[in-house]
Amino acid sequence: MFENILVNDARVMSKGQVTIPKNIRAVLGVSTGDRVTFIVENGSVRIINSAVYAMQKFQEQMRGHADLAGFASEEDAANWITNSRREENTE
């Protein structure tokens, strides 16, 4: 039941700063200089790697557009990217 849950705590300092514990940073895939996003829902806070969050939001916004563009697989998208780059390099 609690297999995927990692719990750790940290002290809030006078300026509202919190150090994210090392094991949590490792799970989030963040290191010095990276950004994190705080998501507050129903009194709970989730922290997520900002790059991951941005990609998730982008994927949500693009959902359904691949079908409209005729991409049936990741291979179709990869081929389109490759062909587009070739066209750019020949111009």
TAZI-V115345 format. One record per pair of residues at least 4 apart in sequence whose C-alpha atoms are under 7 Angstrom apart, sorted by sequence separation. I is the first residue (numbers start at 1). GAP is how many residues later the second one is. If there is no record, write none. Layout:
i | gap
I | GAP
I | GAP
This chain:
i | gap
12 | 4
13 | 4
20 | 4
21 | 4
22 | 4
23 | 4
24 | 4
25 | 4
26 | 4
30 | 4
40 | 4
41 | 4
49 | 4
50 | 4
51 | 4
52 | 4
53 | 4
54 | 4
55 | 4
56 | 4
57 | 4
58 | 4
59 | 4
64 | 4
65 | 4
66 | 4
67 | 4
72 | 4
73 | 4
74 | 4
75 | 4
76 | 4
77 | 4
78 | 4
79 | 4
80 | 4
81 | 4
82 | 4
83 | 4
84 | 4
85 | 4
86 | 4
87 | 4
12 | 5
13 | 5
20 | 5
25 | 5
40 | 5
48 | 5
66 | 5
67 | 5
71 | 5
12 | 6
25 | 6
39 | 6
40 | 6
71 | 6
11 | 7
38 | 7
39 | 7
10 | 8
38 | 8
39 | 8
10 | 9
38 | 9
37 | 10
38 | 10
36 | 11
37 | 11
36 | 12
37 | 12
36 | 13
37 | 13
35 | 14
36 | 14
35 | 15
30 | 19
28 | 20
29 | 20
28 | 21
